[in-house]
Amino acid sequence: MALLAGISLIVVFLGLLLLGVPIAISVAGASIVTMFLIAPFDVAIFTSAQKMVTGIDSFTLLAVPFFLLTGIIMNQGGIALRLVNVAKLFTGKLPGSLAHTNIVGNMLFGSIAGSSVASAAAIGKVMNPLQEKEGYDRKFSAAVNIASAPTGLIIPPTGLFIIYSLVSGGTSVAALFLAGYLPGILWGLATLVVAFFIAKKKGYTTSSATKVESPLKVIWEAIPSLFLVIIIIGGIIGGLFTATEASAVAIVYALLLSFAYKSLTLRQLPGIFKEAVELTVVIMFLIGTSAMLSLVMSFTGIPSAISSAILALTDNPILILLLINVILLLIGIVMDVTPAILIFTPIFLPVVMEFGMDPVHFGVILIVNLCIGNITPPGGSALFVGSTIGKVKIEEVIRPLLPFYGAVIVVLMLVTMFPFLSTWLPTLAGLME
């Protein structure tokens, strides 16, 4: 019966996806159908509903909608332009300086907004017109913006680490936050290197648009925005508040800052709250259905079967990690980051823990890997937004993106093979042994 249920789960899930059914509905439908094979109708329905409710009944999960709201407020609160001005201080003298400013701007804004889509939209709207005015190829400008947008999903604070913490059995959020810094910065540096060589080849020079007349003024205006990260990360690590409490503090701070900049009005708040609620409902429903799926998978024994199959192929940790990376890269191409974390963490985490990998290190590998799918067709949300903002077709931007894909895969391999890139900062802070 367990084998039949497992086959049913996979077939129904893939069938619904191929029919174009949204992934959350596909997960719920496949789980419920499989539950009918395991338990009587009334028990299956009651158990499924109960698991959905308990799956989202978590104090830690409150941080997800709060950070979403913070990101939306920052996106509409005039923060992007100030961070772009700071980025100019670091990149203004490099060949193709506008492209480098775009990348650093995405790293700064993304780390605050915690969203690749928000980052690609906000920074792209500021930088793309400037690059077009200076004669940059539209496809190159869009590729730079798209390739660097996911840094905000890795550099904390980010809701993805909170979701991973929940589904991995309570991995420290503070440790995960610190673990994301070096890999996120490496991703940004890799895109900077690629952009530098392409800019040199195309003859893009420094631009007057990146010259800053008053560096001290620019820094002074941006300090309040950057201070938000210090409040959140410092507060969590220092034990002043939890990740959930930090996310609530972030909302208040972002609102006060946006009002102080006079870039946000009270009339805009209902629309901001509505957008945050809509995004939260989608994510929470997905988390609830994924909790139901994890229960069904435990009944059918799918995770242990996959673990046994992988370990039967080889007991070499490096080969196992490479195999998992390949599978996750393929998954990321067709599935968004959040559902992929929810579905595949329970499958692959036990495998890597068999040979002693720390859950913090694996969490970083998982998220860096899946973030690559954020910028690849057919399902990359940052790819769609960046192309739209850059006024280019998706098929036109793929070729300019190829060298960036190569660079971020190199980063993924470095993060996979060198655990200290993920564990050094958490260990230094006393959050890991």
Legacy VTK file of the C-alpha trace (Angstrom):
# vtk DataFile Version 3.0
C-alpha trace
ASCII
DATASET POLYDATA
POINTS 433 float
0.000 0.000 0.000
2.843 2.393 0.818
4.396 1.779 -2.607
1.067 2.409 -4.351
0.549 5.581 -2.310
4.031 6.808 -3.163
3.491 6.235 -6.893
0.085 7.931 -6.666
1.601 10.971 -4.952
4.257 11.448 -7.645
1.938 10.775 -10.598
-0.867 13.074 -9.406
1.555 15.852 -8.469
3.406 15.781 -11.805
0.130 15.385 -13.715
-1.391 18.481 -12.129
1.783 20.483 -12.760
1.767 19.471 -16.444
-1.848 20.638 -16.671
-0.756 24.058 -15.479
-2.313 23.840 -12.015
-0.594 26.184 -9.498
2.017 24.369 -7.439
0.262 24.864 -4.075
-2.964 23.343 -5.453
-0.951 20.542 -7.057
0.724 19.756 -3.740
-2.613 19.804 -1.881
-4.407 17.705 -4.506
-1.688 15.064 -4.681
-1.478 14.876 -0.889
-5.221 14.481 -0.383
-5.559 11.826 -3.111
-2.684 9.885 -1.549
-4.199 10.221 1.937
-7.360 8.510 0.616
-5.224 5.447 -0.181
-3.735 5.421 3.313
-6.731 6.202 5.546
-10.560 6.279 5.448
-12.167 9.333 3.807
-13.157 11.159 7.012
-9.784 10.490 8.669
-7.899 11.588 5.532
-9.797 14.885 5.255
-9.503 15.655 8.979
-5.795 14.767 9.104
-5.015 16.815 5.990
-6.815 19.907 7.312
-5.229 19.534 10.747
-1.739 19.246 9.255
-2.263 22.368 7.140
-3.237 24.364 10.222
-0.429 23.083 12.433
2.023 23.620 9.572
1.542 27.390 9.713
0.919 27.593 13.471
4.402 28.902 14.236
5.621 32.043 15.976
8.785 31.978 13.871
6.733 32.065 10.649
5.291 35.458 11.620
8.622 36.893 10.542
7.898 36.001 6.910
4.911 38.359 6.350
6.605 41.034 8.460
9.771 40.953 6.358
7.625 40.923 3.206
5.867 44.076 4.404
9.194 45.689 5.280
10.494 45.007 1.781
7.404 46.512 0.135
7.628 49.628 2.323
11.323 50.040 1.516
10.605 49.498 -2.179
8.092 52.348 -2.244
9.782 54.505 0.375
12.567 56.091 -1.685
15.293 53.810 -0.365
16.548 52.474 -3.715
17.868 55.794 -5.050
19.848 56.510 -1.873
21.453 53.067 -1.962
22.298 53.479 -5.654
24.112 56.689 -4.744
26.139 54.782 -2.140
26.952 52.119 -4.728
28.363 54.834 -6.998
31.037 55.568 -4.393
32.472 52.066 -4.834
32.029 51.616 -8.576
32.262 55.068 -10.149
35.799 54.649 -11.509
35.419 51.162 -13.010
34.889 50.486 -16.732
31.169 50.052 -17.221
30.604 51.859 -13.947
26.819 51.985 -14.351
26.636 48.184 -14.610
28.740 47.803 -11.453
26.573 50.360 -9.666
23.542 48.270 -10.603
25.113 45.155 -9.064
26.196 46.824 -5.808
22.818 48.567 -5.632
21.076 45.189 -5.854
23.291 43.810 -3.101
22.530 46.740 -0.788
18.821 47.072 -1.529
18.228 43.330 -1.790
19.761 42.701 1.610
17.212 45.107 3.090
14.160 44.195 0.994
14.898 40.444 1.046
13.428 39.965 -2.419
15.049 39.438 -5.803
11.926 40.648 -7.580
11.706 43.867 -5.540
15.426 44.451 -6.053
15.315 43.854 -9.826
12.338 46.199 -10.110
13.513 49.009 -7.822
17.178 49.144 -8.876
16.359 48.379 -12.508
13.972 51.323 -12.691
16.734 53.632 -11.474
19.682 52.201 -13.433
18.291 50.998 -16.775
17.362 54.486 -18.076
20.821 55.773 -17.094
22.549 52.886 -18.866
20.424 53.335 -21.981
21.252 57.066 -22.046
24.980 56.238 -21.887
24.721 53.857 -24.843
24.745 50.533 -22.974
23.223 47.597 -24.796
19.756 46.979 -23.336
20.270 43.228 -23.220
23.528 43.594 -21.276
21.939 46.059 -18.823
19.010 43.716 -18.228
21.346 40.725 -17.783
23.424 42.577 -15.170
20.303 43.536 -13.225
18.804 40.035 -13.406
22.022 38.188 -12.501
22.680 40.270 -9.376
19.070 40.487 -8.097
19.120 37.154 -6.133
21.881 38.404 -3.806
19.058 39.823 -1.692
17.694 36.307 -1.155
21.023 35.170 0.301
22.377 38.235 2.145
20.215 38.538 5.277
17.683 39.316 6.494
15.775 36.966 4.215
12.600 34.969 4.706
14.031 31.938 2.898
16.347 31.118 5.802
13.404 31.393 8.196
11.381 28.926 6.118
14.363 26.567 5.905
14.828 26.822 9.675
11.228 25.715 10.204
11.258 22.798 7.769
14.736 21.577 8.809
13.643 21.052 12.389
14.645 24.298 14.074
18.064 25.231 12.678
19.175 28.518 14.264
17.859 31.493 12.260
20.648 33.700 13.605
23.292 31.198 12.450
21.645 30.922 9.029
21.518 34.708 8.677
25.232 35.051 9.362
25.994 32.060 7.148
24.441 33.840 4.176
26.754 36.851 4.157
29.900 35.472 2.516
28.078 33.383 -0.146
25.829 36.346 -0.975
28.797 38.691 -1.279
30.642 36.083 -3.378
27.661 35.966 -5.761
27.799 39.746 -6.079
31.570 39.759 -6.632
31.268 37.058 -9.295
28.768 39.147 -11.267
31.020 42.196 -10.845
33.964 40.298 -12.378
31.885 39.158 -15.369
30.469 42.656 -15.883
33.992 44.132 -15.714
35.353 41.963 -18.528
32.269 42.437 -20.711
32.406 46.205 -20.154
36.095 46.236 -21.142
35.314 44.212 -24.266
32.422 46.464 -25.287
34.357 49.637 -24.522
32.054 50.936 -21.795
33.912 53.569 -19.784
33.231 55.370 -16.539
30.149 57.549 -16.638
29.437 61.049 -15.429
26.218 59.591 -14.016
28.254 57.695 -11.410
30.243 60.683 -10.218
29.328 61.798 -6.717
29.984 65.431 -5.861
29.471 65.102 -2.137
30.372 61.594 -0.851
29.819 62.538 2.782
26.307 63.776 2.024
25.498 60.570 0.118
26.729 58.402 2.990
24.885 60.518 5.543
21.583 60.184 3.641
21.985 56.407 3.255
23.101 55.585 6.820
19.520 55.389 8.181
18.604 52.862 5.463
21.701 50.741 6.043
21.190 50.956 9.805
18.093 48.768 9.436
20.309 45.744 8.724
22.397 46.509 11.819
19.262 46.715 13.950
17.903 43.398 12.684
21.066 41.294 12.599
22.666 42.926 15.638
19.481 42.575 17.661
19.079 38.895 16.825
22.710 37.949 17.437
22.886 40.094 20.568
19.828 38.368 21.995
17.765 41.562 22.160
14.938 40.010 20.179
13.997 36.987 18.091
13.802 36.964 14.300
10.041 37.508 14.529
10.389 40.445 16.898
13.150 41.857 14.683
10.825 41.728 11.664
8.186 43.729 13.573
10.798 46.308 14.587
11.868 46.486 10.931
8.333 47.441 9.841
8.139 50.312 12.311
11.615 51.525 11.391
10.933 51.306 7.627
7.687 53.265 8.013
9.296 56.001 10.102
12.209 56.229 7.672
9.976 56.416 4.591
7.844 59.128 6.194
10.985 61.009 7.190
12.191 60.873 3.570
8.732 62.183 2.557
8.558 59.485 -0.095
5.588 57.668 1.451
2.140 58.982 2.379
-0.683 57.627 4.505
-2.792 57.180 1.353
-0.300 54.612 0.035
-0.494 52.394 3.122
-3.728 50.511 2.244
-2.223 49.467 -1.103
1.030 48.404 0.601
-0.829 46.362 3.215
-3.006 44.764 0.519
0.072 43.691 -1.472
1.691 42.259 1.664
-1.479 40.326 2.576
-1.793 38.868 -0.933
1.819 37.667 -0.910
1.473 36.312 2.638
-1.659 34.317 1.780
0.098 32.662 -1.154
3.185 31.762 0.898
1.253 30.545 3.947
-1.067 28.401 1.843
1.992 26.894 0.194
3.598 26.206 3.576
0.376 24.597 4.819
0.050 22.314 1.808
3.746 21.443 2.019
3.240 20.416 5.652
0.482 18.109 4.457
2.833 16.755 1.785
5.576 16.050 4.332
3.114 14.020 6.403
2.082 11.977 3.365
5.714 11.442 2.337
6.542 10.139 5.807
3.712 7.575 5.450
4.845 6.493 1.986
8.537 6.413 2.904
9.607 8.493 -0.117
12.343 10.486 1.688
13.990 7.366 3.094
13.681 5.606 -0.257
15.414 8.490 -2.061
18.070 8.674 0.651
18.748 4.953 0.344
18.893 5.193 -3.447
21.435 8.041 -3.376
23.573 6.380 -0.713
23.439 3.112 -2.672
24.972 4.843 -5.692
28.015 6.068 -3.772
29.246 6.738 -0.265
31.563 9.549 -1.447
30.287 12.794 0.150
31.593 14.948 -2.715
29.822 12.865 -5.373
26.619 12.861 -3.314
26.732 16.663 -2.991
27.382 17.058 -6.717
24.423 14.787 -7.483
22.155 16.721 -5.116
23.324 20.009 -6.653
22.494 18.799 -10.156
19.032 17.670 -9.031
18.384 20.990 -7.246
19.555 22.999 -10.269
17.051 21.139 -12.419
14.325 21.635 -9.800
15.099 25.356 -9.564
14.541 25.748 -13.295
10.883 24.704 -13.026
9.986 25.495 -9.407
10.089 28.635 -7.288
12.497 28.805 -4.348
9.986 28.646 -1.479
8.089 25.478 -2.507
11.369 23.796 -3.463
12.752 24.436 0.039
9.586 23.086 1.635
9.438 19.948 -0.502
13.075 18.939 -0.893
14.651 19.847 2.447
13.067 16.813 4.188
14.323 14.625 1.336
17.946 15.737 1.041
18.809 16.959 4.550
18.824 13.417 6.055
21.135 12.296 3.230
23.802 14.932 3.886
23.509 14.505 7.647
24.421 10.844 7.147
27.996 11.937 6.445
28.067 14.682 9.070
27.189 17.876 7.160
25.895 20.687 9.341
22.293 21.777 8.586
23.452 25.409 8.410
25.931 24.606 5.637
23.372 22.579 3.710
20.779 25.337 4.088
23.116 27.802 2.388
23.908 25.324 -0.406
20.200 24.662 -0.931
19.223 28.334 -1.121
22.175 29.445 -3.271
21.389 26.582 -5.640
17.672 27.311 -5.917
18.305 31.057 -6.318
20.032 30.265 -9.617
16.637 29.044 -10.813
15.312 32.514 -9.961
17.170 33.888 -12.982
16.735 31.000 -15.431
13.872 30.150 -17.787
11.155 29.038 -17.751
10.153 29.874 -14.172
12.616 32.518 -12.984
10.642 35.369 -11.399
13.647 37.743 -11.333
14.235 36.916 -15.011
10.684 37.950 -15.934
10.733 41.155 -13.884
14.246 42.148 -14.980
13.357 41.591 -18.638
10.194 43.650 -18.301
11.984 46.505 -16.540
14.827 46.330 -19.085
12.344 46.408 -22.015
13.803 43.281 -23.629
12.345 39.884 -24.466
13.354 36.908 -22.351
14.858 35.084 -25.332
17.016 38.151 -26.054
18.540 38.288 -22.584
19.446 34.601 -22.209
22.653 34.806 -24.255
24.063 37.809 -22.304
23.189 35.915 -19.108
25.250 32.822 -19.982
28.596 34.087 -18.568
26.781 35.174 -15.408
25.265 31.687 -15.064
28.777 30.246 -15.262
30.030 32.637 -12.576
27.260 31.880 -10.066
27.645 28.120 -10.588
31.324 28.558 -9.683
30.144 30.316 -6.504
27.785 27.401 -5.801
30.671 24.933 -6.150
32.850 27.017 -3.801
30.069 27.191 -1.202
29.512 23.431 -1.556
33.145 22.360 -1.291
34.346 24.860 1.329
32.072 24.755 4.391
33.942 27.584 6.150
32.379 30.064 3.692
29.070 29.326 5.401
30.135 28.398 8.917
32.945 30.845 9.699
30.804 33.849 10.710
28.267 31.828 12.776
31.179 30.089 14.536
32.890 33.424 15.171
29.677 34.729 16.740
29.411 31.657 18.987
26.293 30.334 17.240
28.003 27.152 16.022
30.692 24.926 17.454
LINES 1 434
433 0 1 2 3 4 5 6 7 8 9 10 11 12 13 14 15 16 17 18 19 20 21 22 23 24 25 26 27 28 29 30 31 32 33 34 35 36 37 38 39 40 41 42 43 44 45 46 47 48 49 50 51 52 53 54 55 56 57 58 59 60 61 62 63 64 65 66 67 68 69 70 71 72 73 74 75 76 77 78 79 80 81 82 83 84 85 86 87 88 89 90 91 92 93 94 95 96 97 98 99 100 101 102 103 104 105 106 107 108 109 110 111 112 113 114 115 116 117 118 119 120 121 122 123 124 125 126 127 128 129 130 131 132 133 134 135 136 137 138 139 140 141 142 143 144 145 146 147 148 149 150 151 152 153 154 155 156 157 158 159 160 161 162 163 164 165 166 167 168 169 170 171 172 173 174 175 176 177 178 179 180 181 182 183 184 185 186 187 188 189 190 191 192 193 194 195 196 197 198 199 200 201 202 203 204 205 206 207 208 209 210 211 212 213 214 215 216 217 218 219 220 221 222 223 224 225 226 227 228 229 230 231 232 233 234 235 236 237 238 239 240 241 242 243 244 245 246 247 248 249 250 251 252 253 254 255 256 257 258 259 260 261 262 263 264 265 266 267 268 269 270 271 272 273 274 275 276 277 278 279 280 281 282 283 284 285 286 287 288 289 290 291 292 293 294 295 296 297 298 299 300 301 302 303 304 305 306 307 308 309 310 311 312 313 314 315 316 317 318 319 320 321 322 323 324 325 326 327 328 329 330 331 332 333 334 335 336 337 338 339 340 341 342 343 344 345 346 347 348 349 350 351 352 353 354 355 356 357 358 359 360 361 362 363 364 365 366 367 368 369 370 371 372 373 374 375 376 377 378 379 380 381 382 383 384 385 386 387 388 389 390 391 392 393 394 395 396 397 398 399 400 401 402 403 404 405 406 407 408 409 410 411 412 413 414 415 416 417 418 419 420 421 422 423 424 425 426 427 428 429 430 431 432
